[in-house]
Amino acid sequence: MLDVQRKDSEPILTTADSYQLHLNSLILSAAGISHTITQTDAVFWTITVTHENHAKALAEISAYEEENQNWPLLPPQEDYFSP
């Protein structure tokens, strides 16, 4: 969900990577956490959430990263063993 920028908002991510920006926005949206995306300069974007949602937002992003740290799975290595 996108919100209007609020005075009580805190940044949780600043990035120039559009994939990272959209992924984190998707994670927050899936968790029902309202957030704002603003362009901070010609290259960087920032995601902010309210102070009340800050810890939950960081926990959701952290949980997603932990759950997906080895994804996508690498294809199995060929076994060159021959007795």
A tleap script that builds the chain and sets N, CA, C and O, in Angstrom:
source leaprc.protein.ff14SB
mol = sequence {
  NMET LEU ASP VAL GLN ARG LYS ASP SER GLU
  PRO ILE LEU THR THR ALA ASP SER TYR GLN
  LEU HIE LEU ASN SER LEU ILE LEU SER ALA
  ALA GLY ILE SER HIE THR ILE THR GLN THR
  ASP ALA VAL PHE TRP THR ILE THR VAL THR
  HIE GLU ASN HIE ALA LYS ALA LEU ALA GLU
  ILE SER ALA TYR GLU GLU GLU ASN GLN ASN
  TRP PRO LEU LEU PRO PRO GLN GLU ASP TYR
  PHE SER CPRO
}
set mol.1.N position { 0.839 -1.169 0.000 }
set mol.1.CA position { 0.000 0.000 0.000 }
set mol.1.C position { 0.883 1.229 0.000 }
set mol.1.O position { 1.891 1.281 0.705 }
set mol.2.N position { 0.515 2.189 -0.767 }
set mol.2.CA position { 1.276 3.430 -0.795 }
set mol.2.C position { 0.521 4.484 -0.018 }
set mol.2.O position { -0.692 4.628 -0.174 }
set mol.3.N position { 1.220 5.212 0.808 }
set mol.3.CA position { 0.655 6.254 1.642 }
set mol.3.C position { 1.247 7.592 1.256 }
set mol.3.O position { 2.268 7.660 0.572 }
set mol.4.N position { 0.600 8.652 1.699 }
set mol.4.CA position { 1.182 9.988 1.564 }
set mol.4.C position { 2.297 10.090 2.591 }
set mol.4.O position { 2.163 9.573 3.700 }
set mol.5.N position { 3.401 10.752 2.236 }
set mol.5.CA position { 4.523 10.914 3.165 }
set mol.5.C position { 4.055 11.554 4.458 }
set mol.5.O position { 3.370 12.577 4.432 }
set mol.6.N position { 4.419 10.956 5.601 }
set mol.6.CA position { 4.014 11.456 6.898 }
set mol.6.C position { 5.233 11.885 7.688 }
set mol.6.O position { 6.341 11.397 7.465 }
set mol.7.N position { 5.014 12.804 8.615 }
set mol.7.CA position { 6.105 13.296 9.442 }
set mol.7.C position { 6.645 12.223 10.371 }
set mol.7.O position { 7.819 12.259 10.740 }
set mol.8.N position { 5.798 11.259 10.759 }
set mol.8.CA position { 6.241 10.219 11.685 }
set mol.8.C position { 6.788 8.990 10.963 }
set mol.8.O position { 6.848 7.909 11.549 }
set mol.9.N position { 7.189 9.140 9.699 }
set mol.9.CA position { 7.695 7.996 8.948 }
set mol.9.C position { 9.211 7.876 9.091 }
set mol.9.O position { 9.923 8.857 9.303 }
set mol.10.N position { 9.672 6.630 8.964 }
set mol.10.CA position { 11.092 6.325 9.059 }
set mol.10.C position { 11.513 5.518 7.839 }
set mol.10.O position { 10.763 4.661 7.373 }
set mol.11.N position { 12.704 5.785 7.320 }
set mol.11.CA position { 13.168 5.009 6.163 }
set mol.11.C position { 13.543 3.590 6.568 }
set mol.11.O position { 14.090 3.363 7.648 }
set mol.12.N position { 13.243 2.643 5.692 }
set mol.12.CA position { 13.703 1.272 5.911 }
set mol.12.C position { 14.619 0.798 4.785 }
set mol.12.O position { 15.319 -0.204 4.924 }
set mol.13.N position { 14.607 1.531 3.663 }
set mol.13.CA position { 15.465 1.142 2.543 }
set mol.13.C position { 15.700 2.352 1.656 }
set mol.13.O position { 14.768 3.086 1.327 }
set mol.14.N position { 16.951 2.551 1.274 }
set mol.14.CA position { 17.297 3.509 0.230 }
set mol.14.C position { 18.150 2.750 -0.769 }
set mol.14.O position { 19.157 2.144 -0.404 }
set mol.15.N position { 17.743 2.785 -2.029 }
set mol.15.CA position { 18.432 1.985 -3.038 }
set mol.15.C position { 18.308 2.619 -4.420 }
set mol.15.O position { 17.388 3.391 -4.692 }
set mol.16.N position { 19.251 2.273 -5.275 }
set mol.16.CA position { 19.177 2.639 -6.689 }
set mol.16.C position { 18.759 1.425 -7.517 }
set mol.16.O position { 18.567 1.533 -8.728 }
set mol.17.N position { 18.619 0.280 -6.869 }
set mol.17.CA position { 18.272 -0.977 -7.527 }
set mol.17.C position { 16.756 -1.106 -7.609 }
set mol.17.O position { 16.099 -1.320 -6.590 }
set mol.18.N position { 16.199 -0.981 -8.795 }
set mol.18.CA position { 14.745 -1.011 -8.947 }
set mol.18.C position { 14.164 -2.368 -8.554 }
set mol.18.O position { 13.050 -2.430 -8.034 }
set mol.19.N position { 14.894 -3.450 -8.793 }
set mol.19.CA position { 14.419 -4.772 -8.388 }
set mol.19.C position { 14.271 -4.832 -6.870 }
set mol.19.O position { 13.246 -5.285 -6.362 }
set mol.20.N position { 15.291 -4.377 -6.149 }
set mol.20.CA position { 15.256 -4.382 -4.688 }
set mol.20.C position { 14.129 -3.497 -4.167 }
set mol.20.O position { 13.447 -3.855 -3.207 }
set mol.21.N position { 13.935 -2.351 -4.796 }
set mol.21.CA position { 12.859 -1.437 -4.405 }
set mol.21.C position { 11.499 -2.115 -4.545 }
set mol.21.O position { 10.701 -2.112 -3.608 }
set mol.22.N position { 11.237 -2.692 -5.705 }
set mol.22.CA position { 9.944 -3.320 -5.955 }
set mol.22.C position { 9.742 -4.572 -5.103 }
set mol.22.O position { 8.634 -4.823 -4.628 }
set mol.23.N position { 10.788 -5.349 -4.908 }
set mol.23.CA position { 10.684 -6.547 -4.079 }
set mol.23.C position { 10.315 -6.179 -2.639 }
set mol.23.O position { 9.419 -6.788 -2.053 }
set mol.24.N position { 10.995 -5.196 -2.074 }
set mol.24.CA position { 10.700 -4.793 -0.705 }
set mol.24.C position { 9.311 -4.180 -0.598 }
set mol.24.O position { 8.629 -4.375 0.409 }
set mol.25.N position { 8.889 -3.460 -1.595 }
set mol.25.CA position { 7.536 -2.918 -1.603 }
set mol.25.C position { 6.513 -4.053 -1.641 }
set mol.25.O position { 5.493 -3.989 -0.955 }
set mol.26.N position { 6.774 -5.084 -2.432 }
set mol.26.CA position { 5.892 -6.243 -2.504 }
set mol.26.C position { 5.822 -6.973 -1.157 }
set mol.26.O position { 4.744 -7.375 -0.720 }
set mol.27.N position { 6.970 -7.140 -0.509 }
set mol.27.CA position { 7.009 -7.797 0.799 }
set mol.27.C position { 6.143 -7.023 1.792 }
set mol.27.O position { 5.346 -7.617 2.518 }
set mol.28.N position { 6.298 -5.711 1.823 }
set mol.28.CA position { 5.521 -4.886 2.747 }
set mol.28.C position { 4.035 -4.933 2.410 }
set mol.28.O position { 3.199 -5.027 3.308 }
set mol.29.N position { 3.705 -4.868 1.139 }
set mol.29.CA position { 2.299 -4.933 0.730 }
set mol.29.C position { 1.679 -6.266 1.123 }
set mol.29.O position { 0.546 -6.304 1.603 }
set mol.30.N position { 2.408 -7.356 0.923 }
set mol.30.CA position { 1.901 -8.685 1.272 }
set mol.30.C position { 1.658 -8.811 2.774 }
set mol.30.O position { 0.772 -9.548 3.207 }
set mol.31.N position { 2.451 -8.088 3.563 }
set mol.31.CA position { 2.294 -8.118 5.022 }
set mol.31.C position { 1.274 -7.094 5.505 }
set mol.31.O position { 1.013 -6.991 6.704 }
set mol.32.N position { 0.699 -6.337 4.575 }
set mol.32.CA position { -0.296 -5.337 4.947 }
set mol.32.C position { 0.296 -4.107 5.612 }
set mol.32.O position { -0.387 -3.428 6.379 }
set mol.33.N position { 1.561 -3.812 5.326 }
set mol.33.CA position { 2.242 -2.666 5.936 }
set mol.33.C position { 2.223 -1.491 4.961 }
set mol.33.O position { 2.802 -1.563 3.877 }
set mol.34.N position { 1.555 -0.417 5.356 }
set mol.34.CA position { 1.515 0.789 4.522 }
set mol.34.C position { 2.914 1.389 4.438 }
set mol.34.O position { 3.650 1.423 5.424 }
set mol.35.N position { 3.263 1.856 3.258 }
set mol.35.CA position { 4.586 2.442 3.064 }
set mol.35.C position { 4.543 3.465 1.944 }
set mol.35.O position { 3.604 3.521 1.150 }
set mol.36.N position { 5.584 4.265 1.909 }
set mol.36.CA position { 5.708 5.306 0.905 }
set mol.36.C position { 7.025 5.119 0.164 }
set mol.36.O position { 8.056 4.816 0.764 }
set mol.37.N position { 6.972 5.302 -1.138 }
set mol.37.CA position { 8.182 5.273 -1.954 }
set mol.37.C position { 8.398 6.684 -2.485 }
set mol.37.O position { 7.515 7.272 -3.108 }
set mol.38.N position { 9.586 7.214 -2.226 }
set mol.38.CA position { 9.920 8.545 -2.740 }
set mol.38.C position { 11.263 8.508 -3.444 }
set mol.38.O position { 12.169 7.776 -3.045 }
set mol.39.N position { 11.379 9.297 -4.482 }
set mol.39.CA position { 12.656 9.419 -5.175 }
set mol.39.C position { 13.451 10.488 -4.451 }
set mol.39.O position { 13.025 11.639 -4.359 }
set mol.40.N position { 14.618 10.096 -3.933 }
set mol.40.CA position { 15.403 11.023 -3.125 }
set mol.40.C position { 16.370 11.865 -3.952 }
set mol.40.O position { 16.771 12.947 -3.524 }
set mol.41.N position { 16.742 11.379 -5.121 }
set mol.41.CA position { 17.542 12.152 -6.069 }
set mol.41.C position { 17.403 11.495 -7.438 }
set mol.41.O position { 16.473 10.717 -7.654 }
set mol.42.N position { 18.289 11.788 -8.343 }
set mol.42.CA position { 18.163 11.264 -9.705 }
set mol.42.C position { 18.324 9.748 -9.779 }
set mol.42.O position { 17.900 9.129 -10.754 }
set mol.43.N position { 18.929 9.147 -8.761 }
set mol.43.CA position { 19.242 7.725 -8.812 }
set mol.43.C position { 18.565 6.916 -7.704 }
set mol.43.O position { 18.150 5.781 -7.941 }
set mol.44.N position { 18.451 7.468 -6.523 }
set mol.44.CA position { 18.017 6.708 -5.353 }
set mol.44.C position { 16.543 6.886 -5.022 }
set mol.44.O position { 15.950 7.944 -5.237 }
set mol.45.N position { 15.974 5.802 -4.488 }
set mol.45.CA position { 14.598 5.761 -4.010 }
set mol.45.C position { 14.625 5.318 -2.559 }
set mol.45.O position { 15.509 4.565 -2.152 }
set mol.46.N position { 13.654 5.786 -1.774 }
set mol.46.CA position { 13.559 5.424 -0.367 }
set mol.46.C position { 12.161 4.912 -0.056 }
set mol.46.O position { 11.163 5.478 -0.500 }
set mol.47.N position { 12.107 3.832 0.713 }
set mol.47.CA position { 10.845 3.323 1.234 }
set mol.47.C position { 10.781 3.731 2.701 }
set mol.47.O position { 11.718 3.497 3.465 }
set mol.48.N position { 9.668 4.343 3.081 }
set mol.48.CA position { 9.458 4.718 4.477 }
set mol.48.C position { 8.168 4.091 4.991 }
set mol.48.O position { 7.235 3.820 4.235 }
set mol.49.N position { 8.151 3.874 6.287 }
set mol.49.CA position { 6.957 3.372 6.982 }
set mol.49.C position { 6.770 4.220 8.228 }
set mol.49.O position { 7.672 4.953 8.633 }
set mol.50.N position { 5.596 4.117 8.831 }
set mol.50.CA position { 5.375 4.861 10.068 }
set mol.50.C position { 6.248 4.282 11.174 }
set mol.50.O position { 6.682 3.131 11.112 }
set mol.51.N position { 6.491 5.096 12.172 }
set mol.51.CA position { 7.293 4.663 13.314 }
set mol.51.C position { 6.705 3.391 13.930 }
set mol.51.O position { 7.444 2.489 14.324 }
set mol.52.N position { 5.382 3.325 14.012 }
set mol.52.CA position { 4.716 2.167 14.606 }
set mol.52.C position { 4.967 0.881 13.811 }
set mol.52.O position { 4.993 -0.204 14.393 }
set mol.53.N position { 5.150 0.985 12.504 }
set mol.53.CA position { 5.351 -0.185 11.642 }
set mol.53.C position { 6.816 -0.481 11.338 }
set mol.53.O position { 7.117 -1.461 10.657 }
set mol.54.N position { 7.722 0.344 11.830 }
set mol.54.CA position { 9.130 0.217 11.470 }
set mol.54.C position { 9.704 -1.156 11.832 }
set mol.54.O position { 10.287 -1.826 10.980 }
set mol.55.N position { 9.546 -1.575 13.080 }
set mol.55.CA position { 10.101 -2.864 13.512 }
set mol.55.C position { 9.449 -4.028 12.763 }
set mol.55.O position { 10.135 -4.971 12.369 }
set mol.56.N position { 8.136 -3.966 12.565 }
set mol.56.CA position { 7.434 -5.035 11.842 }
set mol.56.C position { 7.915 -5.101 10.391 }
set mol.56.O position { 8.111 -6.190 9.852 }
set mol.57.N position { 8.103 -3.947 9.764 }
set mol.57.CA position { 8.564 -3.916 8.378 }
set mol.57.C position { 9.948 -4.536 8.243 }
set mol.57.O position { 10.189 -5.339 7.341 }
set mol.58.N position { 10.854 -4.165 9.139 }
set mol.58.CA position { 12.198 -4.741 9.096 }
set mol.58.C position { 12.162 -6.244 9.361 }
set mol.58.O position { 12.918 -7.000 8.751 }
set mol.59.N position { 11.288 -6.679 10.268 }
set mol.59.CA position { 11.166 -8.110 10.567 }
set mol.59.C position { 10.631 -8.876 9.363 }
set mol.59.O position { 11.107 -9.973 9.068 }
set mol.60.N position { 9.650 -8.314 8.668 }
set mol.60.CA position { 9.088 -8.982 7.480 }
set mol.60.C position { 10.138 -9.111 6.376 }
set mol.60.O position { 10.254 -10.162 5.746 }
set mol.61.N position { 10.896 -8.048 6.147 }
set mol.61.CA position { 11.935 -8.085 5.108 }
set mol.61.C position { 13.026 -9.079 5.496 }
set mol.61.O position { 13.503 -9.845 4.658 }
set mol.62.N position { 13.413 -9.064 6.756 }
set mol.62.CA position { 14.432 -9.987 7.245 }
set mol.62.C position { 13.967 -11.438 7.114 }
set mol.62.O position { 14.734 -12.303 6.691 }
set mol.63.N position { 12.722 -11.700 7.474 }
set mol.63.CA position { 12.169 -13.061 7.367 }
set mol.63.C position { 12.148 -13.516 5.911 }
set mol.63.O position { 12.491 -14.660 5.611 }
set mol.64.N position { 11.749 -12.628 5.011 }
set mol.64.CA position { 11.731 -12.970 3.587 }
set mol.64.C position { 13.150 -13.319 3.106 }
set mol.64.O position { 13.356 -14.323 2.425 }
set mol.65.N position { 14.115 -12.475 3.470 }
set mol.65.CA position { 15.495 -12.708 3.036 }
set mol.65.C position { 16.028 -14.024 3.583 }
set mol.65.O position { 16.719 -14.759 2.877 }
set mol.66.N position { 15.706 -14.325 4.850 }
set mol.66.CA position { 16.156 -15.585 5.447 }
set mol.66.C position { 15.521 -16.781 4.746 }
set mol.66.O position { 16.204 -17.756 4.434 }
set mol.67.N position { 14.221 -16.706 4.502 }
set mol.67.CA position { 13.513 -17.815 3.856 }
set mol.67.C position { 13.983 -18.054 2.430 }
set mol.67.O position { 13.891 -19.172 1.924 }
set mol.68.N position { 14.483 -17.020 1.784 }
set mol.68.CA position { 14.847 -17.126 0.370 }
set mol.68.C position { 16.343 -16.997 0.113 }
set mol.68.O position { 16.750 -16.735 -1.019 }
set mol.69.N position { 17.167 -17.175 1.137 }
set mol.69.CA position { 18.596 -16.958 0.980 }
set mol.69.C position { 19.266 -17.929 0.010 }
set mol.69.O position { 20.265 -17.574 -0.615 }
set mol.70.N position { 18.750 -19.121 -0.128 }
set mol.70.CA position { 19.341 -20.096 -1.045 }
set mol.70.C position { 18.444 -20.344 -2.252 }
set mol.70.O position { 18.419 -21.444 -2.804 }
set mol.71.N position { 17.722 -19.329 -2.649 }
set mol.71.CA position { 16.803 -19.460 -3.758 }
set mol.71.C position { 17.220 -18.533 -4.870 }
set mol.71.O position { 17.607 -17.403 -4.571 }
set mol.72.N position { 17.173 -18.913 -6.108 }
set mol.72.CA position { 16.730 -20.225 -6.580 }
set mol.72.C position { 17.783 -21.290 -6.292 }
set mol.72.O position { 18.975 -21.010 -6.166 }
set mol.73.N position { 17.298 -22.505 -6.196 }
set mol.73.CA position { 18.198 -23.614 -5.935 }
set mol.73.C position { 19.127 -23.809 -7.122 }
set mol.73.O position { 18.735 -23.625 -8.274 }
set mol.74.N position { 20.355 -24.180 -6.821 }
set mol.74.CA position { 21.307 -24.461 -7.886 }
set mol.74.C position { 21.024 -25.852 -8.437 }
set mol.74.O position { 20.595 -26.741 -7.701 }
set mol.75.N position { 21.262 -26.041 -9.726 }
set mol.75.CA position { 21.050 -27.381 -10.281 }
set mol.75.C position { 22.019 -28.368 -9.626 }
set mol.75.O position { 23.116 -27.983 -9.220 }
set mol.76.N position { 21.620 -29.626 -9.525 }
set mol.76.CA position { 22.506 -30.614 -8.901 }
set mol.76.C position { 23.815 -30.742 -9.669 }
set mol.76.O position { 23.849 -30.669 -10.897 }
set mol.77.N position { 24.877 -30.934 -8.921 }
set mol.77.CA position { 26.190 -31.147 -9.535 }
set mol.77.C position { 26.225 -32.536 -10.157 }
set mol.77.O position { 25.665 -33.488 -9.612 }
set mol.78.N position { 26.882 -32.640 -11.293 }
set mol.78.CA position { 27.049 -33.965 -11.900 }
set mol.78.C position { 27.975 -34.784 -11.048 }
set mol.78.O position { 28.982 -34.287 -10.542 }
set mol.79.N position { 27.641 -36.016 -10.893 }
set mol.79.CA position { 28.482 -36.923 -10.105 }
set mol.79.C position { 29.441 -37.617 -11.077 }
set mol.79.O position { 29.030 -38.418 -11.916 }
set mol.80.N position { 30.697 -37.296 -10.943 }
set mol.80.CA position { 31.712 -37.886 -11.836 }
set mol.80.C position { 32.350 -39.118 -11.228 }
set mol.80.O position { 33.326 -39.642 -11.764 }
set mol.81.N position { 31.812 -39.582 -10.124 }
set mol.81.CA position { 32.364 -40.759 -9.476 }
set mol.81.C position { 32.096 -41.994 -10.321 }
set mol.81.O position { 30.978 -42.226 -10.782 }
set mol.82.N position { 33.136 -42.768 -10.507 }
set mol.82.CA position { 32.942 -44.065 -11.175 }
set mol.82.C position { 33.865 -45.076 -10.487 }
set mol.82.O position { 35.084 -44.909 -10.457 }
set mol.83.N position { 33.262 -46.106 -9.947 }
set mol.83.CA position { 34.077 -47.108 -9.218 }
set mol.83.C position { 34.945 -47.940 -10.150 }
set mol.83.O position { 35.680 -48.815 -9.693 }
savepdb mol mol.pdb
quit
